[in-house]
């Protein structure tokens, strides 16, 4: 197939503000992965988008096997709710645990709360930002055309 580019299991992204360390979660738009190496802000970094990873977890909530796991971009941690569903828990984790095991889902899902927030009277800039995140997630799953 002459138009095949790559499997997509590893992607090259631009490291976000503050840079990343090897093993950190990296979210760029609706693309989530785990950094393969340290990278300074603005530098290219390879991220794994599939597999099972030990990720920093928000304390205060327990996880059960199969529970959806989200990325909380502001905290830089996996959580039971957040900006983008990144996968599922593959091991139970207590509420005091700082680490959780997550099987990454190569088709991230925008949480319904992001859509519901739009009905709550969001200002225009916030609404546009949320709509762009939703559209990016839909494009990732090929539910919406990219052009």
N, C-alpha and C positions, 0 to 999 in steps of 0.2 A: 504494500500500500504506500504509494509515493507521498501522500500528504500526512502520514503519521509523524508526529513530532517527538513525543515521549510518553511514558506510562503515566506520569503525573504523581507517582508515589513520592517523589522528591521535586520540589519546586524552588526556583530562585526568586526570592522576594527582597524588598528593600527593608532593612532593619528600621523599626519605628523609633520615635523619640526616646532617647536614653540608651539606645542600643539593646542588645540581647546577649545572654550567656548561653552556652551550650546546654540544651535541655529545657530552656524556657519556652513557654507557649508564645506564638507570634500570630497576631491577627492583623491582616491587611484587608480592609473591606470585609467581604464575607469569606475570605480564604483564611483557614487556620492550619497551622502546622507547628511542629516542634523543631527548634533550632538545632542544627547538626554541629554548630561551632559558634564561638563568640563572634560578634560583629558589632562594630560601632554604628551609631545612628547614621542612617543614610547609606551605609555600605550594603553590598549584596550579601545575603545569607541563604544557605540551603536549608529548607525545612521539610520534614517528613510529614506527609498528609494522611498516611495510613499506618496502622499498627497499634500496639498496646504500649502505653507510656505511663510512667509514674510522674504525676503532675502535682504541683502545689495546689492544695485544696483549701477553700474557705472553711475555717472552723465554725462550729456552732450548728452544723447540720450533718446528720448521719447519712451515709449512702447505702443503698442496697443494690445487689447485683441486677443489672438490666435497667437501672434508673437512668433517664436522660441526664447528661452532664453538659453544662453550658460554660462559656468562657466569660468571665467578668473582666473586661478589658481594663477598667480603672484600677482594679486590685491586682491584676496580673495573675489570677488564680482561677481554677476550675471550681464550679459551684452548682447548686441545684437550680439556680435561675441566673440569667445574665443576658449578655448581648447577642450570643450566637450559640446554638446547640452544636457541640463539637463531637459528641459521641455518647457512649454509655459506660457506666461503671461496670467493671468486670470482677470486682471484689468488694465486699462490704467494707465500709470505713466508718469508724465511730465519729461522733460529733466533735471530739477533741483532736482527731487525726489531722495532721498538717499535709499529708500526702494521700492521694487516691490513685487507683489504677483505672485508666480510661482507654477504651478501644475507640480510636478516632474514626469518625464517620466521614468518608470522602465527600458526602453530600450534606454540608451543614444546613441547618434549618434556623430561620429567624423565629424567635419565640413569638407566640401569639400576643404577648403583652406589648411588644413593639408596635404591632398593628393596632391594638386597642388604645394605646396611648394617643394615637392620632385623633381619636374621637373625643379626647378630653380637652380640646381647645388649645393644642400646641401652637406656638407662634410659627410663622412661615418658615424661618430658617430651620427650626427643629423638625418641622413636618417634612421639609425637603430632605434633610439628612436621614430621617427614618425611612422615607420612601426609597431613597437611594440604597440603603442597606437591604431593604426588602427586595428590591429589584435585582440587586447583585446576587442575593441568595437564590432567587428564582432562576437567574441566568445560569448559576452554577449547576443547578439540577436540570437545566435545559427545559424548564417549564415556560420560560420566556425567551424569545429570540434575542441574540446579542446585537443585532443591527437595527 
